[in-house]
């Protein structure tokens, strides 16, 4: 018994010695136009309001809009990291409330395809970030590409954004199926955005979870419901994140509650390095 206690104590001490590793989250959707980027941005801001250090990557290269939603003009984008071999710290910009972000660029001006050397370079650069932040979010482009899958599969978890519309639900299901087929253990959260009513949104959320459990044989977690709110449209037009534009709006209050519940139920950020994005990324590169 004394041996078991001593061994348990040693394991706890070793665990505490493990450097803090940022939790890496991919925010994904099956189709465009469901509010994915708006969620990623405002969720990041709410994490900051809960005293978390956050870095938001816009990885929808060529169609990025995180900077547009914030009304800012970035000097550098993710493309500069690879084409000019800049250090990752050189392309990090600061948005509202101290949000660190990396822009993707917009205007379809660049076709982005990662070569093996790019993946290795990203791996080396990313190692510089994981001890600086609590959360690193990837705002992925809609759908799945080889490049997107590289980031998604290495993430600690995924948040899928959908709406109650049948086409959106179908595409979200397809997206989850694609992720699960490549990594069945991936933790997945679902957000039902633009719900016309709480009861409707709750019903759509529960039904979606049941369908995924029945046909994909995995359990996904309900993250919450965000109501359809004209304030969001007004905020987009003004190029101000809607949680800052009107923090009393229904959408803002919903994402505040989602963030609070997420932090209460989320796994601790400090965890053994074998489970981190960095280790998973290295294994993907070495395949």
SELUM-868165 format. One record per residue: x, y, z of N, C-alpha, C, O in turn; residue in three letters. Coordinates in steps of 0.1 Angstrom, whole numbers, plus 5000, padded with zeros to 4 digits. Layout:
BEGIN
XYZXYZXYZXYZala
...
end
This chain:
BEGIN
500849885000500050005000500950135000500650224993unk
502050125008502950245009503550264995503850374991unk
503950154989504550164975503650234966504050314958unk
502350184966501350244957501250394959501150474949unk
501250434972501050574975502250664970502150774965unk
503450604972504650674968504750684953505150784948unk
504350574946504350584931503350684926503550754917unk
502150694933501150784929501650934931501351014923unk
502350954942502951084945503951124934503951234930unk
504851034930505851054920505151094907505651184900unk
504051024903503351054891502751194891502851264881unk
502251234903501651364904502751474902502551574896unk
503951454909505051544908505551554893505851664889unk
505651444886506051444872505051514864505451594855unk
503751504867502751564859502851724861502651794851unk
503151764873503251904876504551964869504552084866unk
505551884866506751934860506451954845507252024838unk
505451894839505151904825504852054822503952114828unk
505552114812505252254808503852264804503252174798unk
503252384806501952414801501852404786502752454779unk
500852334781500652324767499252384763498252344769unk
499352474754498052534750497152424744497552334737unk
495852434747494852344741494552404727494252514725unk
494752314717494452354703493152304698492852184699unk
492252394693490952364690490652404675490952514671unk
490152314667489752344653488252374653487452294658unk
487952494648486552534646486152504631486752564622unk
485252414629484952364616483452364612482652384621unk
483252354599481852344595481752264582482752254575unk
480652204579480552134566480352224554480652184543unk
479752344556479552434546479752574550479952604562unk
479952664541480152804545478852874548477752824546unk
478952994554477753074557476953034569475853074571unk
477552954578476852914590477252994603476852964614unk
478253094601478653174612479853114620480153144631unk
480653034613481852964619482853064624483353064635unk
483253154615484253254618483853354629484553384638unk
482553394628482053474639482053404652482353474662unk
481753274652481853204665483253194670483453224681unk
484153164661485553144665486053274671486753274681unk
485753394665486153524670485553554683486353594692unk
484253544684483653584697483853484708483853524720unk
484053364705484453264715485853294720486053284732unk
486753334711488053364715488053484725488753494735unk
487253584722487153704730486553674744486953734754unk
485553584744485053544757486053464765486053474778unk
486853384759487953314766488853414773489253404784unk
489153524765490053634770489353704782490053734792unk
488053724781487353784792487353694805487053744816unk
487653574803487753474814489253454818489653354824unk
490053554814491453564817492353454811493253404818unk
491953414799492753314792493553384781493053484775unk
494753334778495553384767495253314755495353184755unk
494853384744494253314732494953364720495253484718unk
495253264711495753294697494753234687494453124688unk
494253324678493253284668493953274655494453384649unk
494053154649494553134635493453144625492453064627unk
493453224615492553214604493153134593494153174587unk
492653014592493252914582492452894570492652794562unk
491452984568490652984555491453064545490953174541unk
492553014540493553084532492853124519492353044512unk
492953254516492353304503490953354505490553444497unk
490353314516488953354519488753394533487653394539unk
489853424540489853454554489053584557489053684549unk
488353584568487553704571487653744586486853834590unk
488453684594488553724608488953874609488453944617unk
489953914601490354054601489254154597489054254603unk
488454104587487254184583486254204594485654314596unk
485954094601485054094612485454194623484654244630unk
486754214624487354294635487554444630487854534637unk
487454464616487754594611489154634611489454754614unk
490054534609491554564610492154524597491654444589unk
493354574595494154544583495554484587496454554591unk
495654354586496854284591498054324581497854334569unk
499254324587500454354579500954224573501554224562unk
500754114580501253984575500153874576499153894583unk
500353774568499353664569500153524570501353524570unk
499353424572499953284573500853254561501753174562unk
500453304549501253274537502753324539503653264534unk
502853444546504253494548505053404557506353404555unk
504453324565505153234573505953134565507153104567unk
505253084554505852984546506653044534507752994531unk
506153144527506853194515508053274519509053264512unk
508053344530509153434534509953374546510953424550unk
509453254550510053184562510253284574511353284580unk
509253354576509253444588509053364601508553244600unk
509453414612509153354625507653374628507153474624unk
507053274634505653284637505253414645504253464643unk
506153454654505953574662505853694654505253794658unk
506453694642506453814633505153834626504953934620unk
504353734625503053744618501853754628500753764623unk
502153744641501053764650500653904652501553994655unk
499353934650498854074652497954084664497553974669unk
497654204668496754224680495454284676495454384670unk
494354214680493054264678492454324690493154354700unk
491154344690490454394702490654314715490754194714unk
490654384726490854324739492154234740492154144748unk
493154274732494354204733494354064727495253984729unk
493454044718493353914711494553904701494753984693unk
495353794703496353764693495753684681495053594684unk
496053724669495553654658496553654646497453734645unk
496353554638497153544625496153534614495253454613unk
496253634605495353644594495653544583496753494581unk
494553514575494753414564494853484550495353424541unk
494453614550494453684537493153654530492453554533unk
492753744521491453724514491553764500492553814495unk
490453744492490453784478490853674469491053704457unk
490953554474491253434465492553464457492753414446unk
493453534464494753574457495753464457496853474451unk
495553354465496553254467495953114468495053094476unk
496553024461496152884462497152824472498352814469unk
496652774483497552734494497652584494496652514495unk
498852534492499052384494500352364501501452414498unk
500252294512501452264521502252154516501752044514unk
503552174514504452064511504952014524504752064535unk
505751904523506251834535507151934543507151934555unk
507952014535508852104542508052214550508452254560unk
506952254544506052354551505552294564505452364574unk
505152164563504552104576505652094586505352124598unk
506852064583507952054592508252194598508552204610unk
508252294589508552424594507452474603507752534614unk
506252444600505152484609505252414622505052484633unk
505652294622505852214635506852284644506652304656unk
508052324638509052394645508552524651508852564662unk
507852604643507352734647506252724658506152804667unk
505452614657504352604666504752574680504152604690unk
505952504681506452464694506852594702506852594714unk
507052704695507252834702506052894708506152984716unk
504852844704503652914708502952844720502252904728unk
503152714721502252634730502452664745501552634753unk
503552724748503752754762503352904765503452944777unk
503052974755502753114756501253144758500853234764unk
500453054752498953074752498252954760498852844762unk
497052984764496152884770495352814760495252684760unk
494952884750494152824739494552884726494853004724unk
494752794716495052824702493852774694493652654693unk
493152864687492052824679492352834664492952934659unk
491952734656492052734642490652754636489752674638unk
490552864629489252894621489452834608490052894599unk
488952704606489252634593488252684582487152724585unk
488652664570487752684559486652574559486852474565unk
485552604553484452514552484852394544485652404534unk
484352274548484652154541486052094545486652144554unk
486551994537487751934540488751934528488351894517unk
489951974531491051964521492151884528492051864540unk
493151844520494251774526494951864537495351814547unk
495051994533495752084543494952104555495452104566unk
493652114554492752134565492752014574492852024586unk
492751894568492751774576494051764584494051704595unk
495151814579496451804586496251874600496751824610unk
495651994600495552074612494452014621494552004633unk
493351974615492151914623492551794630492251784642unk
493251704624493551574630494551584641494651504650unk
495351694641496351714651495751794663496351794674unk
494551854661493951934672493651844684493451724683unk
493451914696493051844708491551814707491051714713unk
490851894701489351874699488851964688489552054683unk
487651934683486952014673485652064677484952004685unk
485352184673484052244675483352254661483852324653unk
482252194659481552194647480352294648479552284657unk
480352384638479252484638478252454627478652424616unk
476952454631475952424621474752504624474652574635unk
473752504616472452574618471352464617471652354613unk
470152494621469052394620468652354606467852264604unk
469152434596468752404582469152264578470252224581unk
468352194571468652054567469952044559470751944561unk
470252134550471452134542472752144551473752084550unk
472552234561473652264571473852144579475052104582unk
472752084584472851964592473551844585474451774590unk
473151824572473651714564475151734562475951644563unk
475551864559477051884557477851874570478951834569unk
477251914581477951894594478151754597479151714602unk
477151674594477251524596478351464588479151384592unk
478451514575479451464566480851504571481751424570unk
480951624576482251674582482651584593483851544594unk
481751564603482051474614482451334610483351274615unk
481751284600482051144595483451144590484251044592unk
483851244583485151254577486251254588487251184587unk
486051334598486951344609487051214616488151164619unk
485951154619485851034627486550914619487250834625unk
486350914606486950804598488450814599489150714597unk
488950934601490450944602490950944616492150904618unk
490150974625490550974639489350954648488651054652unk
489050834652487750804659487750854673486650874679unk
488950884679488950934693488851084694488951134705unk
488751154683488651304684487451354692486351324688unk
487651434702486551494709485851594700486551684695unk
484551594699483851684690482751744698481951684705unk
482651884697481551954702480652014691481152034680unk
479452034694478552084683477852214689477352214700unk
477752314680477152444683476052454673476252454661unk
474752474677473652504669473452654668472952714677unk
473852714656473852854655472552904647471952824641unk
472253024649471053084642469753014645468952994635unk
469552964656468252894660467153004661467353104668unk
466052974655464853064656464253064670463553154673unk
464452964677463952954691464752854699465352764693unk
464652864712465452774721464952634719465752544718unk
463652614719463152474719463452414705463852294705unk
463352484694463752434681465252394681465652294676unk
466052484686467452464686467852344694468752264691unk
467252334706467452214715467052084708467851984709unk
465952084702465451964695466451924684466751814682unk
466852024676467751994665469151944670469751854664unk
469552004681470851954687470751814692471651734689unk
469651784699469551644704469351544693469951434694unk
468551584683468351484672469651464664469951354660unk
470451564663471751554655472651464663473251374657unk
472751474676473551394684473151244683473951154683unk
471851224683471251084682471651024669472050904668unk
471551104658471851044645473351014644473750904639unk
474251094649475651074649475950944657476750864653unk
475350934669475650814678475150694671475750584672unk
473950694664473450574658474250524646474450404644unk
474650624637475250584625476750594624477450524617unk
477350674633478750694633479350624646480550614647unk
478550594655478950514667479950594676480850544681unk
479750724676480550814685479550904692478450944688unk
480050954704479251044712479951184710481051204713unk
479151284706479551414705478951504716477851464721unk
479551614720479051694731478351814726478751884717unk
477151844733476451964729477152084736477352084748unk
477552184728478152294734477152404737477352484746unk
476152414728475152514731474352564719474652524708unk
473452654721472652714710472852864710472852924720unk
472952914698473053064696471853104688471653054677unk
471053194693469753234686470053314674471153384673unk
469153314664469253404653469053544659468053574665unk
469953634656469953764662470353874652471453864647unk
469453974650469854074640471054164644471654224636unk
471354154657472454234662473754184656474754254654unk
473854044653475053994647475254054633476354094630unk
474154064625474254124612474754274613475554324605unk
474154344623474554484625476054494629476754584624unk
476454404637477854404641478854374629479854434628unk
478454284621479254244609479354364600480454394595unk
478254444598478254554589479254664595479954734588unk
479154674608480054774615481454724617482354804621unk
481654604614483054534616483454544630484654574633unk
482554504639482854494653482354354658481254324655unk
483154284665482654154671481354174679481254274687unk
480354084677479054114683479054114698478154174704unk
479954044704480054044719480554184724480354214735unk
481254254715481754394719480754494714480554604720unk
480054464703479054564697477854584707477454694709unk
477354474712476254474722476354344731475854244727unk
476954354742477154244750475854194758475854094765unk
474854274756473554234762472654164751471554124755unk
473054154739472254094729472153944731472853884739unk
471053884725470853744728471953654723472353564730unk
472553684712473753604707474953624716475553524719unk
475153744721476353764730476153694743477053634748unk
474953694748474653624761474753474759475253404768unk
474353434748474453284745475853234745476253134750unk
476753314738478153274737478853294750479853224753unk
478453384758478953404771478653274780479553224787unk
477453224779477053104786477752984781478252904789unk
477952974768478652864762480052864766480552754770unk
480752974767482152984771482252944786483152874789unk
481352994794481452964808481252814811481952764819unk
480252754804480052614806481252534801481552434806unk
481752574789482852504784484052504793484652394795unk
484352614799485552624808485252544821486252484827unk
484052534825483752454837483952304835484352234844unk
483552264823483552124820484852074812484951954810unk
485652174808486752144799487852074807488052094819unk
488651984800489851924806490852034809490852134803unk
491652004819492752094823493652114811493852024803unk
494252234810495152264799496452194802497052144792unk
496952184814498152114817497951964817497151914825unk
498551904807498351754806499651694800500451774794unk
499751564800501051504795501251544781500251544773unk
502451564777502751614763502451514752502251554741unk
502251384756501951284746500551314740500251254729unk
499751394746498351414741498251544734497151584730unk
499351624733499251754728499251764713499651664706unk
498851874708498951904693500251874687500451824677unk
501351924695502651914689503051764687503651734676unk
502751674696503051534694502251474683502751394675unk
500951504682500151454672500551504658500551434648unk
501051634658501451694646502751624641502951594629unk
503651594650504851524646504551394640505251354630unk
503651314646503251184641502651194627502951104619unk
501851294625501251314611502351344601502251294590unk
503351424605504451454595505251334592505651314581unk
505451244602506251124600505551014593506250904590unk
504251024590503550914584504150884570503650794563unk
end
